[in-house]
């Protein structure tokens, strides 16, 4: 290997080690790593910029703006309270409804935004019913990651894969991943009910308190709500038409975002831009440059050759290796940098002669997204829920979560293996 290659590997390993240790904020470390690639001559600035996937960045910005403005209407609190009233405060149906709402919202918004909106409402309802919040919080973590797996915009790994693989449309993600997600979600919910059923008991007196709630009071701006729902509907229609229209998903999201800003009025612009998760965006930018250094120095190509040598280039073996490796890696390491590394590796496999790469992309998606359920640090949503719970006096410890997360992850990946085999590999 050349000295540039050794340098690229060294920078990458250092950045990854610090990311795992969480001693320095991940955005700072990713950007330092990306800048180091340029400063030490592994990449020049122009090449580094070329490796930044602006389709991923644009898609994230567009959806963040739409979701931030929509959240100001009170829509998400309305949905949660309306759901609680619908089941009349019965705890097991309430757990089911909150889980389904979390999964659906995570599929079409993103799982981090969903849990930020759902957790405060969950504490509100469980306190009224004198129920333990833990079963609801665990189910929301698991279902946010499972639901986010179903679409191209639900989870960052899917956003990155959809951006990198131009022939995979928004509809393809739902068509391929949706059936697996439905089965995995149903089995996970059944297991959670069996596990927590003895804790989900509430008196009739407490249930009557829920009937007194008026979800309509949560809607703070009806005119804005109509505008948000209209733009969100058109944006989703644009995603579904992605394979027909010669327009990238980022363009669809940004058009929707700026139409909504135009309709919402000038006073919403500052708040919308303030709530954009700039740290997440710069984290992506740093990672793209970091992985670009490995790509330009030939490291990714060598790794691809190693994987093909290990599996003999056989599609079934390669798919299962990527699926299980992705799941266990994503359980203990943030799945975003992992997927950022794997995408060019799979692309390199194509250039080395592997013809049908689609099963590998679906294996990467299922493994990286569902693997996030394995541990409390496996996905951003997990960390956010545990932090919010701690502020409310509920401790979700790493070990306690592990006893639920790892079995759920293993069963999910087993189901995914069977599904991929029957659909693509048989």
Secondary structure by P-SEA (a helix, b strand, c coil): ccaaaaaaaaaaaaaaaaaaaccccaaaaaaaaaaaaaaaccccaaaaaaaccaaaaaaaaaaaaaaaaaaaaaaaaaaaaaaaaaacccaaaaaaaaaaaaaaaaacccaaaaaaacaaaaaaaaaaacccaaaaaaaaaaaaaaaaaccccccaaaaaaaaacccccaaaaaaaaaaaaaaaaaaaaaaaaaaccccccccaaaaaaaaacccccccccaaaaaaaaaaaaaaaaaaaacccccccaaaaaaaaaaaaaaaacccaaaaaaaacaaaaaaaaaaaaaaaaaaaaaaaaaaaaaaaaaaacccaaaaaaaaaaaaaaaaacccaaaaaaaaaaaaaaaaaaccccaaaaaaaaaaaaaaaccccccccaaaaaaaaaaaaacccccaaaaaacaaaaaaaaaaaaaaaaaacccc
